Amino acid sequence: MAKLMYVERTYRQRSGKNGLNRFTVTIGQSDLQIQCHGDLKTEATRLLKNTRIEIEAYIAAHPFFGESLEPVDVREDASPIIRSLSAAGRAWKVGPMAAVAGAIAQFVGRGLAGRSDDVIVENGGDLYLRSSEPVSVALYAGECSPFSDKIAFLVNAEDGIGVCTSSGVVGPSLSFGEADAVVAVSRDVAFADACATALANRIKKPADVERVLEEEREEARLDGLIACCGDRLGLWGDIELVKKGAFQCNV
């Protein structure tokens, strides 16, 4: 779950795809970098504004929704993004706001996808990707990790996919674990975001990496998963390790 603070996103200088228009949209604590075909900044701003209005209005009426570290059920007539946050939190036994960055990236990205074949929305390291070709995603796990900026993996983003990261040692996200990085890949970006938070909470030491990955492999709820802590790194799923290339995003 993101704390309400701004962090300079220097990794954005190292990511991108040639041929796409790149711009940022910032409203409140939401700071999105978007890549797509054409000038869609006005539309992206509208989508982000409307999404934040729905979330903020719901929290104003139900403050516990914004504060809880446990799942919160909502009524069926709640807005789609509120239901998405609730479902993701319930699936991974975390608070609904643990999924908020991924959910916002997904709702904005899907809103733009009708006007651009390729869309990349990055929100605090959480990604919504839609691309006609596989996307190479580079792993950043902190300055002390032996795997930072040395690992990249391909994901199939033809139909849209989420790649979300949580860490116990990097960035402003609230975590109860010590994972250098947990990267979850799922077609549901809010689901991936909540997952990354939940699994990062469960990794307290390097030896936990193998156990957590094996547990989730048996559950088979994700498209892919990468986790690292200290000198341990594990991965499984529909992802392929590759050399870092020009068309890449950073998480």
Residue, then its C-alpha position, 0 to 999 in steps of 0.5 A: m500500500a503506497k504511502l502518500m508521498y512523492v518519490e522521484r522516479t529516476y528509472r523512467q529515464r531508462s525505459g521506453k519504446n521507440g515510436l510511442n509518444r511519452f508523457t506524464v499525468t499527475i493528479g494528487q498522489s497519482d503520477l503516471q508515465i504513459q506511452c502510446h500512439g498519438d497525443l492522448k494526454t487530455e484523454a488520459t488526464r480525464l480518465l485519471k481524474n474520473t478514477r480518482i474522483e470515484i475512489e476519493a468519494y468512496i473513501a469519504a463515505h467509507p473511511f475504513f476502506g482507505e485505512s484497512l490493512e484487511p479485506v473490505d467487502v463492498r456492495e454490488d452497486a459500488s463502482p467498477i474500480i471500487r469492486s476491483l480493489s475490494a476483490a483484489g484485497r480479498a483474494w490476497k488477504v490485504g487491504p483494498m488500497a494495496a491494489v490502488a496503483g495497479a487498479i488506476a494503471q489498469f483503468v487508465g490503460r484500458g481506457l486508452a487502449g481503444r485509441s492506441d494499439d500500444v499502451i504502457v501506463e506506469n504508476g509507481g513501478d506498477l505497469y499496465l502493458r498492451s503491445s503488439e510485440p512482447v515487452s521486456v521488463a527489467l527488474y530493479a531490487g535496490e542498490c544492494s541486490p545482486f539482481s538489480d538491473k541485471i535481470a530482464f524478462l519478456v511478457n506477452a502483452e498482446d491482450g493487456i497485462g499487469v506487472c506489479t512490484s512490491s519491496g520491503v526495502v525499496g520505495p515508499s510502499l508499506s511492507f511487513g517483509e524483507a523481500d528485495a522485490v516481488v514481481a507479480v504478472s497477471r491479466d488483472v493489474a489490481f490482482a497483481d498489485a495486491c499479490a505483490t504486496a501480500l507475497a512481499n509481506r511473507i518473505k522475511k529472509p532469503a530462505d523464504v523465496e523458494r517456499v513462497l514461490e512453490e506455494e503460489r505455483e501450486e495455487a496457479r493464480l498468476d501468469g508469472l512470478i519473480a521474487c528475490c531476497g538477498d542472494r536468492l532469486g526464483l521465478w516461474g510462469d509465462i515469462e522468459l528471461v532475456k538480455k536487457g534490450a531497447f524496448q523495456c520497462n523497469v519495475 
